[in-house]
């Protein structure tokens, strides 16, 4: 019986092998048909919003792709589970290939960048995209660093795992890549995390790759030299700042999320962490103590800023004093002159009384200018004093 079954099995497999090429083609056709039916069913049955056919740009032989532009894009999964999902626009192109995304915690930054990644993937596999309009450049790589989990199997901490992903992104970066980075450097000190994030951003800016960089670090949002300007955008013209809108109450205890993308960095730079802690039910005494510590830290920062400003003013004052002393020494030289000089004229070692008077008046004018003296006081003293005696000049 077993021998008969083995013979029948071998006979069947032999006949199948004769037609294996046709069977593989049939499997591929059925899989492709199943995918197309699934896409069509998704587009027709989705009630969360419109799906549109994207415009694909940057094909073979073109430049490093066109601009990535989407209008009212939605996350294809989250929009089904979150009522009132807020769609957003996005743009990144050749002259603005890095978008720095800021905003308070929970405002929707991660969902925003994940939406863009999914829109690009759906467009390149041949599906309509969840947006009102979309122009998608062909990308050859999608490089991301989104999660903050550690890797116990590889003996990697959260920060080490994050840095390994960032290193992979930099090593495999191409001109046609789409890079999504979500808050790099959270697992180390603020200074080191800011420095690493800034340097990684500069490395990305050296290529035409499109990148979306989510961060809270003020070093990327504010200029190190001029805090009123945009950080990266003050040095690089191809950087664009956007933020997810939110409002913080005056008592810093309540946050209101709008989930809409707006131009520029976020105006809320502190206080939102305590507001979120209050939202999840932190004890009141812990919140009060956190606000007290936050106030002390802000006061220390203000004192450091004032100290830096005072040192700059002090340096300027010392420089002015040095200049005044130099002028007095010069005046002494021209009055006393060289030994053996003859006469008061230009050929001798001494100067005339009129020349000395002019030098003294110039020095007095500079002193009054530093001390806030006006021109009227100078003119009055000139009228009252007349010619300065040579004894005073000496």
SULNORZI-V171268 format. One record per pair of residues at least 12 apart in sequence whose ideal C-beta (glycine too) atoms are under 10 Angstrom apart, sorted by the first residue. I is the first residue (numbers start at 1). GAP is how many residues later the second one is. D is the distance in whole Angstrom. If there is no record, write none. Layout:
# SULNORZI-V171268
[[I	GAP	D] [I	GAP	D]]
This chain:
# SULNORZI-V171268
[[32	94	10] [35	90	8] [35	91	8] [35	92	9] [36	90	8] [36	91	9] [38	89	9] [39	12	9] [39	83	9] [39	86	9] [39	87	7] [39	88	5] [39	89	7] [40	87	9] [40	88	9] [42	34	8] [42	80	10] [42	85	8] [42	86	8] [42	88	9] [43	84	8] [43	85	5] [43	86	10] [43	87	9] [44	84	10] [46	28	9] [46	30	8] [46	33	8] [46	34	8] [46	82	10] [46	84	7] [47	32	10] [47	33	9] [48	26	6] [48	27	9] [48	28	8] [48	30	10] [48	31	4] [48	32	6] [48	34	10] [48	35	10] [48	37	7] [48	39	9] [48	82	7] [49	23	7] [49	24	10] [49	25	5] [49	30	7] [49	36	8] [49	38	7] [49	81	6] [49	82	8] [49	83	8] [50	22	8] [50	24	9] [50	37	10] [50	78	9] [50	79	10] [50	80	8] [50	81	8] [50	82	6] [50	83	9] [51	23	9] [51	25	9] [51	71	9] [51	76	8] [51	77	4] [51	78	7] [51	79	6] [51	80	8] [51	81	10] [51	83	10] [52	18	9] [52	19	9] [52	20	10] [52	21	10] [52	76	6] [52	77	6] [52	78	8] [52	79	6] [52	80	6] [52	81	6] [52	82	6] [53	70	9] [53	74	9] [53	75	5] [53	76	8] [53	80	10] [53	81	8] [54	15	10] [54	16	8] [54	65	8] [54	66	9] [54	68	8] [54	69	4] [54	70	9] [54	72	10] [54	73	9] [54	74	7] [54	75	5] [54	77	8] [54	79	8] [54	80	4] [54	81	7] [54	82	5] [55	14	9] [55	68	9] [55	78	8] [55	79	7] [55	80	4] [55	81	7] [55	82	10] [56	67	7] [56	68	8] [56	70	10] [56	78	9] [56	79	8] [56	80	6] [56	81	8] [56	82	6] [57	12	9] [57	78	6] [57	79	7] [57	80	5] [57	81	7] [58	77	10] [58	78	9] [58	79	4] [58	80	5] [58	81	9] [58	118	7] [59	78	9] [59	79	6] [60	78	9] [62	75	9] [62	76	9] [63	31	8] [63	74	9] [63	112	9] [63	113	10] [63	145	8] [64	30	8] [64	33	9] [64	73	8] [64	74	10] [64	75	10] [64	110	9] [64	111	4] [64	112	6] [64	113	10] [64	143	9] [64	144	4] [64	145	8] [64	146	9] [65	28	9] [65	29	8] [65	32	10] [65	71	9] [65	72	3] [65	73	6] [65	74	7] [65	75	9] [65	110	8] [65	111	6] [65	112	10] [65	113	9] [65	143	8] [65	144	9] [65	145	8] [66	27	7] [66	28	8] [66	69	7] [66	70	9] [66	71	5] [66	72	9] [67	24	7] [67	25	7] [67	26	3] [67	27	7] [67	28	9] [67	29	9] [67	30	9] [67	68	6] [67	69	9] [67	70	7] [67	143	9] [68	22	7] [68	23	7] [68	24	5] [68	25	7] [68	29	9] [68	31	9] [68	48	7] [68	51	9] [68	52	7] [68	55	10] [68	66	9] [68	67	7] [68	68	6] [68	69	6] [68	71	9] [68	110	8] [68	142	6] [68	144	9] [69	20	8] [69	21	7] [69	22	5] [69	23	8] [69	24	8] [69	62	10] [69	64	8] [69	65	7] [69	66	5] [69	67	8] [69	68	9] [70	17	9] [70	18	8] [70	19	7] [70	20	5] [70	21	8] [70	22	10] [70	45	8] [70	46	7] [70	49	6] [70	50	9] [70	53	9] [70	59	7] [70	60	9] [70	61	5] [70	62	9] [70	63	7] [70	64	5] [70	65	8] [70	66	8] [71	16	8] [71	17	9] [71	18	5] [71	19	9] [71	20	9] [71	60	6] [71	61	5] [71	62	4] [71	63	7] [71	64	9] [72	14	9] [72	15	4] [72	16	7] [72	17	7] [72	58	9] [72	59	6] [72	60	4] [72	61	8] [72	62	10] [73	14	6] [73	15	6] [73	16	7] [73	17	6] [73	39	9] [73	42	5] [73	43	7] [73	45	9] [73	46	6] [73	56	7] [73	57	7] [73	58	4] [73	59	8] [73	60	9] [73	61	7] [73	188	10] [74	12	9] [74	13	5] [74	14	9] [74	37	10] [74	41	7] [74	44	10] [74	45	9] [74	55	9] [74	56	4] [74	57	7] [74	58	10] [75	12	9] [75	13	10] [75	33	10] [75	36	6] [75	37	9] [75	39	6] [75	40	4] [75	41	10] [75	42	10] [75	43	7] [75	44	9] [75	55	8] [76	39	8] [76	42	6] [76	43	8] [76	46	7] [76	51	9] [76	53	8] [76	54	5] [77	34	10] [77	37	9] [77	38	10] [77	41	8] [77	53	10] [78	30	9] [78	33	6] [78	36	8] [78	37	8] [78	40	10] [79	32	10] [79	36	9] [79	51	7] [82	26	10] [82	29	9] [82	177	9] [84	175	9] [85	23	10] [85	26	9] [85	30	10] [85	45	10] [85	174	8] [86	22	7] [86	25	10] [86	26	10] [86	158	10] [86	159	10] [86	171	9] [86	172	7] [86	173	4] [86	174	6] [86	175	9] [87	28	8] [87	43	8] [87	44	7] [87	45	8] [87	172	9] [87	173	9] [87	174	10] [88	20	8] [88	23	9] [88	24	6] [88	27	8] [88	28	9] [88	43	10] [88	154	9] [88	156	8] [88	171	8] [88	172	6] [88	173	4] [88	174	10] [89	42	9] [89	43	9] [89	44	9] [89	153	10] [89	171	9] [89	172	7] [90	22	8] [90	23	9] [90	25	8] [90	26	6] [90	29	9] [90	41	9] [90	44	10] [90	122	8] [90	152	8] [90	171	7] [91	44	9] [91	149	8] [91	151	9] [92	24	9] [92	45	9] [92	86	9] [92	117	10] [92	118	5] [92	119	8] [92	120	7] [92	146	10] [92	148	7] [93	42	10] [93	44	9] [93	115	10] [93	117	8] [93	145	9] [93	147	9] [94	43	10] [94	114	7] [94	116	9] [94	144	8] [95	142	7] [95	143	6] [95	145	10] [96	114	9] [96	137	10] [96	140	10] [96	141	8] [96	142	5] [96	143	7] [96	144	5] [97	78	10] [97	82	10] [97	107	8] [97	108	8] [97	110	8] [97	111	6] [97	112	7] [97	113	5] [97	114	7] [97	139	10] [97	141	5] [97	142	9] [97	143	9] [98	81	9] [98	103	7] [98	104	10] [98	106	6] [98	107	6] [98	111	9] [98	112	8] [98	113	5] [98	114	8] [98	115	6] [98	134	7] [98	135	9] [98	138	7] [98	140	6] [98	141	5] [98	142	7] [98	143	10] [99	13	10] [99	14	9] [99	17	9] [99	111	8] [99	112	7] [99	113	5] [99	114	7] [99	115	9] [99	140	8] [99	141	5] [99	142	8] [99	143	6] [99	162	10] [100	101	8] [100	111	9] [100	112	8] [100	113	5] [100	114	8] [100	115	6] [100	117	10] [100	120	6] [100	121	7] [100	130	8] [100	131	8] [100	132	6] [100	133	8] [100	139	6] [100	140	7] [100	141	5] [100	142	7] [100	143	9] [100	165	7] [101	12	6] [101	79	10] [101	80	10] [101	81	9] [101	82	10] [101	111	6] [101	112	7] [101	113	5] [101	114	7] [101	139	10] [101	140	8] [101	141	6] [101	142	7] [101	143	7] [101	160	8] [101	164	9] [101	165	9] [102	111	9] [102	112	8] [102	113	6] [102	114	7] [102	115	9] [102	116	9] [102	118	8] [102	119	6] [102	139	7] [102	140	8] [102	141	5] [102	142	8] [102	162	9] [102	163	5] [102	164	4] [102	165	10] [102	166	9] [102	167	9] [103	111	8] [103	112	10] [103	113	9] [103	139	9] [103	140	5] [103	141	4] [103	142	7] [103	143	7] [103	154	9] [103	155	10] [103	156	9] [103	158	9] [103	159	9] [103	162	9] [103	163	5] [103	165	8] [103	169	9] [104	112	9] [104	139	9] [104	140	8] [104	141	9] [104	142	5] [104	143	10] [104	144	7] [104	151	6] [104	153	8] [104	162	7] [104	164	6] [104	165	10] [104	166	10] [104	167	9] [104	168	4] [104	169	8] [104	171	8] [104	172	8] [105	78	10] [105	111	8] [105	141	9] [105	150	9] [105	152	10] [105	167	6] [105	168	7] [105	170	9] [105	171	6] [106	138	9] [106	140	8] [106	149	7] [106	151	6] [106	153	9] [106	166	8] [106	169	10] [106	170	6] [106	173	9] [107	136	8] [107	137	4] [107	138	7] [107	139	5] [107	148	8] [107	150	5] [107	151	8] [107	152	7] [107	153	9] [107	154	10] [107	159	8] [107	161	9] [107	165	9] [108	136	5] [108	137	9] [108	138	9] [108	149	7] [108	150	9] [108	151	4] [108	152	9] [108	153	9] [109	73	7] [109	74	8] [109	103	9] [109	105	5] [109	106	9] [109	107	9] [109	133	10] [109	134	8] [109	135	5] [109	150	10] [109	152	9] [109	157	10] [110	36	7] [110	37	10] [110	70	9] [110	72	6] [110	73	8] [110	104	7] [110	134	10] [111	133	9] [111	148	8] [112	100	8] [112	102	8] [112	130	9] [112	132	7] [112	147	8] [112	148	10] [112	149	7] [113	31	9] [113	33	8] [113	66	10] [113	67	5] [113	68	8] [113	69	7] [113	98	10] [113	99	5] [113	100	9] [113	101	6] [114	30	9] [114	32	7] [114	66	7] [114	68	9] [114	98	10] [115	14	10] [115	15	8] [115	16	9] [116	20	10] [116	62	8] [116	64	7] [116	94	9] [116	96	6] [117	22	10] [117	25	6] [117	26	10] [117	27	7] [117	29	9] [117	61	7] [117	62	10] [117	63	5] [117	95	8] [118	12	8] [118	24	10] [119	12	6] [119	15	6] [119	17	7] [120	14	9] [120	16	6] [120	17	9] [120	18	9] [120	19	6] [120	22	7] [120	58	6] [120	60	10] [120	90	9] [121	15	10] [121	18	9] [121	21	7] [121	57	9] [122	12	9] [122	14	9] [123	12	9] [123	13	4] [123	14	10] [123	15	9] [123	16	9] [124	12	7] [124	13	10] [124	14	7] [124	15	7] [124	16	10] [124	18	9] [136	42	10] [137	39	8] [137	41	9] [137	73	7] [138	38	7] [139	35	9] [139	37	6] [139	38	6] [139	39	4] [139	40	10] [139	70	9] [139	71	8] [140	34	6] [140	35	9] [140	36	4] [140	37	7] [140	38	9] [140	69	10] [141	28	9] [141	31	7] [141	32	8] [141	33	6] [141	35	7] [141	36	4] [141	37	7] [141	38	9] [141	68	8] [142	35	7] [142	36	5] [142	37	8] [142	38	8] [143	22	9] [143	23	10] [143	25	7] [143	26	4] [143	27	9] [143	28	10] [143	29	6] [143	30	7] [143	31	9] [143	34	6] [143	35	7] [143	36	5] [143	37	7] [143	38	9] [143	61	10] [143	66	8] [143	68	9] [144	21	8] [144	25	8] [144	34	9] [144	35	7] [144	36	4] [144	37	7] [144	38	8] [144	68	10] [145	16	9] [145	17	6] [145	18	9] [145	19	9] [145	20	4] [145	21	6] [145	22	10] [145	23	8] [145	24	6] [145	34	9] [145	35	7] [145	36	5] [145	37	7] [145	38	9] [145	39	6] [145	55	9] [145	69	10] [146	16	10] [146	19	9] [146	34	7] [146	35	8] [146	36	5] [146	37	9] [146	68	9] [147	14	8] [147	15	8] [147	18	9] [147	35	8] [148	13	8] [148	14	7] [148	34	9] [148	35	8] [148	38	6] [148	39	7] [149	12	7] [149	13	9] [150	12	9] [150	37	9] [151	13	8] [157	30	7] [157	31	10] [158	28	8] [158	29	4] [158	30	10] [159	25	10] [159	26	8] [159	27	8] [159	28	3] [159	29	5] [159	33	9] [159	34	9] [159	37	10] [160	27	8] [160	28	10] [161	26	9] [162	19	10] [162	20	10] [162	21	9] [162	22	7] [162	23	8] [162	24	7] [162	25	6] [162	26	9] [162	31	10] [162	34	10] [163	21	8] [163	22	9] [163	24	9] [163	25	9] [163	33	8] [163	37	10] [165	16	9] [165	19	9] [166	15	7] [166	18	6] [166	19	9] [166	30	8] [166	31	9] [166	34	6] [166	37	10] [167	33	10] [169	12	7] [169	15	10] [169	31	8] [169	34	9] [169	35	8] [169	40	10] [169	42	9] [170	29	10] [170	30	7] [170	33	6] [170	34	8] [170	37	10] [173	30	8] [173	31	7] [173	33	9] [173	34	6] [173	36	6] [173	38	9] [174	33	8] [174	34	9] [174	35	7] [175	32	6] [175	33	5] [175	34	6] [175	35	10] [176	31	10] [176	32	8] [176	33	7] [176	34	9] [177	27	9] [177	30	8] [177	31	9] [177	32	4] [177	33	7] [177	34	8] [178	31	7] [178	32	5] [178	33	8] [178	34	8] [179	21	10] [179	25	6] [179	28	9] [179	30	6] [179	31	7] [179	32	4] [179	33	7] [179	34	8] [180	30	10] [180	31	8] [180	32	5] [180	33	9] [180	34	8] [181	16	8] [181	19	7] [181	20	8] [181	23	8] [181	30	7] [181	31	7] [181	32	5] [181	33	7] [181	34	8] [182	30	9] [182	31	9] [182	32	5] [182	33	9] [183	14	8] [183	30	9] [183	31	5] [183	32	6] [183	33	7] [183	34	9] [184	12	7] [184	13	5] [184	14	10] [184	16	6] [184	17	9] [184	29	8] [184	30	9] [184	31	7] [184	33	9] [184	36	10] [185	12	5] [185	13	9] [185	15	9] [185	30	8] [185	31	10] [185	32	7] [186	29	10] [186	30	8] [186	31	10] [190	26	10] [190	27	8] [190	28	9] [190	29	9] [191	26	10] [191	28	9] [193	22	9] [193	23	10] [193	24	7] [193	26	9] [194	21	9] [194	22	10] [194	23	5] [194	24	8] [194	25	4] [194	26	7] [194	30	10] [194	37	10] [195	22	9] [195	24	8] [196	21	10] [197	16	8] [197	18	6] [197	19	10] [197	20	5] [197	22	7] [197	23	6] [198	17	9] [198	19	8] [198	21	5] [198	22	6] [198	26	9] [198	33	8] [198	34	8] [198	37	10] [200	13	8] [200	20	10] [201	12	6] [201	14	8] [201	16	10] [201	18	10] [201	19	6] [201	30	9] [201	31	6] [201	35	9] [201	38	8] [202	30	8] [202	33	8] [202	34	8] [205	27	8] [205	30	9] [205	31	5] [205	32	10] [205	33	7] [205	34	7] [206	30	10] [208	30	9] [211	28	10] [212	28	10] [212	30	9] [213	19	8] [213	26	9] [214	30	10] [215	16	10] [215	17	10] [215	50	10] [216	50	9] [216	53	9] [216	56	10] [216	57	10] [217	14	8] [218	13	7] [218	47	9] [218	51	7] [218	52	10] [219	12	6] [219	13	9] [220	12	6] [220	13	10] [220	19	9] [220	21	9] [220	45	9] [221	12	9] [221	20	7] [221	22	9] [221	43	9] [221	44	4] [221	45	8] [221	48	8] [222	12	9] [222	43	8] [222	47	9] [223	12	8] [227	78	9] [230	34	8] [230	35	7] [231	34	8] [233	31	10] [233	32	9] [240	23	8] [240	24	9] [241	21	10] [241	22	7] [241	23	5] [241	24	5] [241	25	9] [242	19	5] [242	20	7] [242	21	6] [242	22	7] [242	23	8] [242	24	9] [243	17	10] [243	18	7] [243	19	6] [243	20	8] [243	21	7] [243	22	6] [243	23	4] [243	24	8] [243	25	9] [244	13	8] [244	14	8] [244	15	6] [244	16	7] [244	17	6] [244	18	8] [244	22	8] [245	12	8] [245	13	4] [245	14	7] [245	15	5] [245	16	8] [245	17	5] [245	21	8] [245	22	9] [245	23	9] [246	12	6] [246	13	8] [246	14	9] [246	20	8] [246	21	10] [246	22	6] [246	26	7] [246	29	10] [247	20	10] [247	21	8] [248	19	9] [248	20	5] [248	22	9] [248	23	6] [248	24	6] [248	26	10] [248	27	6] [249	22	9] [249	26	8] [251	20	9] [251	23	10] [251	24	9] [251	27	9] [251	40	9] [252	16	10] [252	18	8] [252	19	4] [252	20	8] [252	21	9] [252	22	6] [252	23	6] [252	26	9] [252	35	10] [252	39	7] [252	42	9] [253	18	9] [253	21	8] [253	22	6] [253	24	10] [253	25	5] [253	26	9] [253	34	8] [253	38	9] [254	21	6] [254	24	8] [254	25	8] [255	13	9] [255	16	9] [255	17	6] [255	19	10] [255	20	5] [255	21	7] [255	23	9] [255	24	7] [256	19	10] [270	24	7] [270	27	9] [270	28	8] [271	20	9] [271	23	8] [273	17	8] [273	21	9] [274	12	10] [274	13	6] [274	14	10] [274	16	5] [274	17	6] [274	19	10] [274	20	7] [275	12	9] [277	13	7] [278	12	9] [316	54	10] [317	53	8] [320	46	8] [320	47	9] [320	49	10] [320	50	6] [321	49	9] [323	40	10] [323	43	8] [324	39	7] [324	42	7] [324	43	7] [324	46	8] [327	32	8] [327	33	10] [327	35	8] [327	36	5] [327	39	8] [327	40	10] [328	31	10] [328	32	10] [328	35	7] [330	29	8] [330	33	10] [331	20	9] [331	25	7] [331	28	5] [331	29	7] [331	31	10] [331	32	7] [331	62	8] [331	63	10] [332	61	10] [332	62	8] [333	16	9] [333	18	10] [334	15	8] [334	16	7] [334	17	5] [334	21	8] [334	22	7] [334	25	7] [334	59	10] [335	14	10] [335	15	7] [335	16	7] [335	18	10] [335	20	10] [335	21	6] [335	24	9] [335	25	10] [335	55	8] [335	58	6] [335	59	6] [336	13	8] [336	14	8] [336	58	8] [337	12	3] [337	13	4] [337	14	8] [338	12	9] [344	12	9] [344	46	10] [351	42	9] [353	34	7] [353	35	8] [353	36	9] [353	37	6] [353	40	8] [354	33	8] [356	31	10] [356	32	7] [356	34	7] [356	36	10] [356	37	5] [356	38	9] [357	25	9] [357	28	10] [357	29	9] [357	30	6] [357	31	5] [357	32	10] [357	33	10] [357	36	8] [359	34	9] [360	28	6] [360	32	8] [360	33	6] [361	17	8] [361	20	9] [361	21	7] [361	24	10] [361	27	8] [364	13	10] [364	14	7] [364	17	8] [364	18	9] [364	24	10] [365	13	6] [368	13	9]]
